[in-house]
Amino acid sequence: MKIEIAESLMLSWLRHAKNCQVVQLNWKPSVGSWELFNEAEVELIMKETDQYFSEKYEGMNLFKMNRSYSQLIQQGEIDALGIELNQGTVQSIYAIDVAFHENGLNYASREETIARVLKKMIRTAMILQGYFNMSKGEIIFASPKVYSIISDPLRQCVGELQQLLEMRGLGFNFSLICNDDFRDKIFNVVTALSGSVSDTSELFMRSIQMYNLFASESEQRVVKQKKQPAARAYSGFKGFEEMKIGVFVRSSLSRLVSQDLLDSAEVERLMEEGYSKKVFNVPFPVLKEYDETRPINEQRYDHLGRARYYAEPFRVGEKQYLLCNHWVEELSRSYFEAWLEKYN
């Protein structure tokens, strides 16, 4: 089976930056066995978008000779599909098409390239509503290199597509991630996480890890870097807002530990409830010393039986600790970033 490195990158991004418990590459529908929901709405998406773009942009033919909505979505393929679950329900769904063209994204011509990307996004929206019975989700087209002659008008068209579907009451969020955004939000985030991932099936991650075996210290991209971008307002930590807060905290602390930047005095403070509340706006001690003689579940849960610490201990010096898992994006991220700045 052919392995596409950009798809492997997106798999790692979905798993580790977006916390998707379920990720599949090259997703295709099972046409013969799956029920198709919302058929009238799915057909309208195709008809209205086709009419809008053909009228506004002379000569733009999104679906060419294909006028059957059922045939269109049956032929669909999603390069990377990720689902984040929370207590058994779908929290977020990500549907990504990714294209890696070394000489810049190009499907024969500028007009054809724009039309093909829009077609992919529209078909993905139809698939999510038709086969998943979902009217919201993150629909992304990602490419590391897209010249402005294509990216500028394409962004405008993606924005118009967003408005069209919002007017129909649909909650899909369409994103074009390319060039600097691709580097900052996807590539840099995944390479920063590669030092803490040991799954040998993730080929992009493994390639970065192999590179770091032979690269000089100044060339290494990940955990061993002595300088990471600062966190405040993402001004120097651009792209890392794509990480879920829990992933951001764990990867940042792992980096500090690996670089021997977290001294014993700070570790002691991180074990204090008052310090954690004041500095991080977290109601539990950030760290809790792990007793290897006791079952880990006895140490993870509070008196109400709720897990307040992650299940994987990590080592600082000669001791192991549990890390608090009670991080809320809106409440604690800015506090954690401000604390992290002093190490950058």
N, C-alpha and C positions, 0 to 999 in steps of 0.2 A: 504494500500500500504506500502511495506517495505521501511523504510527510512535508507539509508546508510550514516553514519556520514561523511565518507571521501568525498562522493559526495556533501554533504551539504557544507563542507569546500571549495571544489573547486568552487561551485556556488558563495560563498561569495568572494573568491579570484578573480574570473572573473568579478563580478559586481563592486567591490570596489577598487581592486588593478589594474585591467586591463581596467576599464571604459567601460565594455561591457554593452550596453543598452539592448541587447537581450541575455538571457541565458536560456538554457533548459537542464534539466537532463534526462538521459536515452533516448537520441534522437534515433529515428529509421526512416528509409525511408518509404514513402508511395509508395509501389511497384506498386500498380495497377494504380496509377494516375500520377506519375511523369515521365517526360521525362529523359532518360539517355543520357548524352552528352559524346562526346569523347570516344566512345566505343572501337575503335581500340587502343587508347593510354591506356585506362584503362586495357585492356587485356594484353598489352605489359608489363605494370608495374607488373602484376601478374606473367607472364611467365619469365621475365628477373630476377626478384628477386628470384623466386623459383629456377631457374637454377643456379644463382650465389651462393646462400647459400648451396644448395645441393652438388654442386661441391667442394666448398671450405671447407665446414664442413661436413665430411662424416657422413651420417646418419641423417642430419638435414632435416626434411620433413615439410616444413612450412604449406602446405595446405592439407596434407595427401591425402585422396581419392577425395577431392573436386577439380575438374579440370575446373569448370565453373566459369568464372569471374562474370557473372551476378548473379549466385546463391550465390557466396561469399559475394558480397556487399549487396545483398538483406537481408542476414542474419546479417548484421552489426548493431552494436549498439555503440553509443558514450556516455560515462558516463556523460560528461559535455561539452556542445557546447556553445561557447560565440562569439558574433559578436559585434565589436565596429564600430559604424557608425559615419561618419563625413559629415555633410551637405547632407545626403541622400545616400552617397556611403559607401561601406564597406571599412573601414580603416584596420581592422585586423580581422582574424577569428582564433579562438582557438578550437581545438578538443582534448579533454583530456580523457584518460582512467586512472582510479585510482584504486589501489588495496591496501587494508589494511589487512595485515596478521600479527597478534601480534607476531608470532614466526618467522617472516621473510618471504618475498615473496617466494612462492614455489608452483609450479603446478606439483606435482608428482616427478619431477627430475630436475636437473640443465638444461639438454639439452631441456627438454620439456618446462621449464619455459622460457628459452631464445627464443625458437621457438614461443611460444604463444605470447610473448610481441612483437616480430617482426611481426608476423601475424596481430596483432591488429593495429600496426602502418601502415603497408602496406595497409591493408584494409581501414583504415581511409583516406589515401592519395587517394585511388581509389574512395572512397565515395565523397570526396571534388571535385575531378575532374569530376566524373560521375554525381552526383546529384546537385552540386553547380556550375559546370562549372568554377571551380577555379583551377589555377595551382600553387598557393602559399598559405601558411598559417602555423600556429604553431600547430604542432602535438606533443603531450606530453604524455608520460607515467609516472605517478607519484606513488610513494609508500614510506611510511615513514621508512620502515625497509627492506633492501635488503643486505644480506651478500655478502662480496667481492667476494666469489667464484662464485656468479652469476653476481653481478654488474660490475665487471671488464671485463669479456668477453662480457657481454651485451652492455656495452658502446662501445666496439670495433665494435660490429656488427651494432649498431645504426649509428656509424660514417661511416661504409661502406655503409649502406643503404642511408645515406645522399649523399654520393659521387655518388652512382649509379643513383639516381634520378636527381642530378644536371647535370650529363652527358646527361640526356634526356631533359635538358632545363627546368626542373621543379624547382619551388622556395619554396618547402616545407622545413620547418626547424624542424628537429626531435630532441626532447630533452628527456633525461631520468633524472627525478628529484627525488632523493631518499636520505635517510639518512640525513646528515647535510644540504644538499641543500634543502631538503623538509622542514626541520625545519626552516632554515633561510629565504628561498624565499617564502614559502607559509604559514606555521603554524604561525611563529612569526609575519609576515605581517598582517595576518587576525586578530590575537588576538590583535595586536596593534590598529587595526581599530574598534574593537568591541565596544569601548566606544562611538563611534559616530554613530552607526547604531541602528535604533529602529524597523526595520522590523521583526515582530515576526515570519514570515515564515522561516527565516534563522535559522535553528535549531542549527547548530554549534555555531553561534554567540550567540544565546540565552543560550546555555549551558555554555559558557564562562561567560556571564553576570550573570547567576545564581551562578556559582562558586564564582565569585567576591563578591556576596552578603554576603557570609559566610566565605570567606578566610580572614586570617589576612592580614594586610597591606603588610607585607614582602612577602606574598605568591602571591599577586595579580599580574597578568601577564600584565595588560594593562594600561590604561590611568593614574592610580594612582601611577605608578612606579616613584620613585624619580630620577632614573638614566635610561637614554636610551643610546644605543650605539652611539658613535660619528659618524659623517657623512663623514669626509674627505676621499675620495678615497674608501669609503665603508669598510675601514679597521676594524672599530668597529661597523659599521651599516650594516653588511653583510646581503644580501638578500633584503634590502629595495630598491635596484635599480630596483626591480621588480615592484614597484609602479610607476605609471605614475606621472610626476612631479606635476601636479595639485593636485592629491590625496595626495602625499607626503607633499606638502605645507600645505594643509588644515588640515590633521591629525596632523602634527607637531605643527601648531599654536594652534589647539584645545587643545593639550596636555599642551602646555605652559600656556594657559589661565586657564585650569582646575587646574594646579599646582601653580597658582598665581606667575608665573615666569616672566610674561611680565609686566614690570612696566610702569607707566604712561608716563615717559620720552621717553621710546622706542616706545610706541604707538604713541606719537606725531611725532616722527621721521619717523615712518612708513607711516604717512600721508603726508610726503613731497616728491614731485616729484624728487628733486635732490638727496635726500638720497636713494630713491628707485632705481634710475638709477645707482648710484655709488656702492651701497652695493649689489644689486640683479640683476643688468643689466636688469631692467624692466622699460619701458618707462612711466609708470603711477604710482601714489602713490599706495603702497601695500594695505593700508587701506583708507577707505573713510567713514566719519561719516554718519550714516543712519538717515534720518529725517522721523520719523514715520507718520508725517502729510502729506507727499507727496507720490504719487504712486511710487512704487519701480522702475518701468521701467524708470521713468524720471531720476533716479539717477544712473542707471546701464550703460546707453549708452553715448558714446561720441558725438561730434558734427557731426560726419559722420554717426551716427545711428548704430554704432557697439557696441555690449555688451562687456564692459571691466571689469565687476565685476560679481561675482557669484550672483545668485538670492536669496540665503539664508543668511540673516544677522546673525552675531553671536555677543554675548555679551562679553564685557570686562569691568568688574566693573559695573558701572551704565549706560553705554552707549552701543549702538549697532553700528556695523560697517559692511560695505561691503568689501569683500576681492577681490583684483584684480585677474582676471582669465587669464591674458596675460603672461603665463609662457611657455617658450620654453625650451625643454629638453637640447638642445646643448648650449643654450645661458645663461641659468639662474641657472641650477641645481648646478653647482660647487659653485656659489656665495651663493646660499641659504644654502648649506651644511656648508660653511665656517662660515656664520652667526650663524647657529644653534649650532655649536660646543661650543660656549661660554655658552650655557645652559645645557651642558652635562658634 
